[in-house]
Amino acid sequence: MAPIDPDAVHPLLPTPYRFTNGTATLRVDPGRFAFTLAAATAPSEVLSAALARYRRIMFAWGSGSSPATAATTLTDCSVSVANSSDGSFQLGDDESYSLRVAADADCRLSARTVWGALRGLETLSQLVEYSPSDRWYELRKAPWQIDDKPAFVSRGVMVDTARHWLSVPALLRQIDALAYSRMNTLHWHASDEDAFPMGSTAFPALAARGSYASAVGVSAGLYSVADQEAVVQYARMRGVRVVLELDLPGHASSWALARPDLFATWRFLGQLIAEFGARFPDRVMHFGGDEVDASVRAWMREQGATDLRDVYVHFERRLHAAAAEHGKEVQTWADAFRRVHNASAHGRGPPLPRTAIAQEWGRWDEAGRAEMAAVVRSGGRAVRSSGFYFDGGYSTGGRATVWEEVINAQLVPPGLSAEEESRVLGAEACLWGEVADELFLDQKLWLRASVLAERLWTPHATIAAYCHHKPCSFDNRDLQPRMVKNRCRLVQRGILAQPYNTQIIPDRSRWQQCELWLPQNWSRRGAAGTAAVYMY
């Protein structure tokens, strides 16, 4: 493929739902630029913080200089939000927005919700670019008319803090990267066999004895209640959900280290759901969902049960009921849905509620597609992670998922009705912690998660007509130079994203060596001693 200048294509990633643009270049003056709220827009903590944050992001290189020739200058952008409620972003909330930047530098951003305004601000920030050779800011290819909304409501990344503990700044960095990619879900796989690192007021011994802190004798290795609240609040301010996963009934031996007496009691589980459900306000809690602890054999004898599969099904039904008592909907790995569905089909009790979410993680072959189809046809909801495990290629038997597989992925099984398709909520990239610690977290997730963001947000014909219901061969000539530019953007914002093959762009392009023109006072977001530098 012949080299493509990244400046020859639009700079946005993900690509908006619908847009038009021209050929004019506007200067953007950081000394004069301001966001102004439309008169009808009510005050909002989230929106006010976002306006200040994005102004810092856009002008991170300082005041710049004046162009040698006169240029039309963008000095303000009007922001209008119909509903300024900003309690917490929830699955399915409206993220649509419209952004207009006229050739005469008139800029208007409008959205129905604060969350849509956040997505629009991210888009505007990607349009404003810094020229290191000229030392000024510009907005290319004006005029812009963008009418945008996501194709899928759940667009996320899963991180695993049970196998390798990740610092709070590292988690905040992933939330930033999600917001920069217009993604909206951080799935926090918090506990597993290896560790239970989540501080609890009701059961403090869980983390005290079940975390790495207890194993190696250091103060790190667990997340205090204040840490958990800080992550949730940071995500809220960026329109990102935090879906907490407490893996049950299997993968929970770290719980038994602390309280073996509570390991098989429903009262204990109800109290835990109440505590963490209040701390994590998302309507959805994730409970893993595979394997059964052998200590339930006493219960089996009391109930006259002979098959562990029936015990598993009983557990999952009780778990959904317990979560519902606390206003929570349950997401599990697809194992749980499959086993309860099979039991119900054979007359052994009711199915799971229609609010249940099954996360597909196995092979995306005929059986995997059939399983997702069965979930949504039975009234459940589904999220795909099949094929999006980004920890592969670093351990025995694993292979790396390459970005071409992500953009070409089939997301919806064939043969579904429109209503059934709507129950496919989206997808998550998963980074399991056995071979991923904080030192390599950013590189393993980003850039590939950015490509998943493109796949999940963009429904236009260049993707949807070819890839929606079947694997496809997507024309990447437009995407690849945008990946190069997006990688630079992430690095310049403190996310240490993996480099992309710069051979696809012209030699000595500024985008080949973006590390040479980092913003003033740049630091890796969350690096030791620098956490306050870019607290956007």
ZIHU-V946183 format. One line per field, one symbol per residue. ss: DSSP state (@ for helix, = for strand, . for the rest). burial: # if it has 24 or more other C-alpha atoms within 12 Angstrom, else .. A space follows every 50 residues. Layout:
# ZIHU-V946183
ss->???
burial->???
This chain:
# ZIHU-V946183
ss->.....@@@.........===========.....====.......@@@@@@ @@@@@@@@..............==.========.............==== =.....=======@@@@@@@@@@@@@@====....=============.. ...=======.......@@@@@@@@@@@@@....=======....=.=.. ....@@@@@@.@@@@@......=.@@@@@@@@@@@@....========.. ..@@@@@@@@@@...@@@@@@@@@@@@@@....=====.....@@@@@@@ @@@....@@@@@@@@@@@@@@@@@@...=====@@@@@@@@@@@@..... ......====.....@@@@@@@@@@@@...====....=........... ..@@@@@..........@@@@..========.@@@.....@@@@@..@@@ @@@@@@@...@@@@@@@.........@@@@@@@@@@@@@@@@........ .@@@.....@@@@@@@@...................
burial->...####.###########.#...######..#.###...#..#.##### #.#########..#.......############################# ###.############################..################ ################################################## ..###########......######.###.#################### ########....##....##.######################..#.... .......#################.#.################....... ###########..#...##.######################........ ##############.#...###################.########### ##########.###..##.##..#.#.####################### .#.##...#######.###..######......###
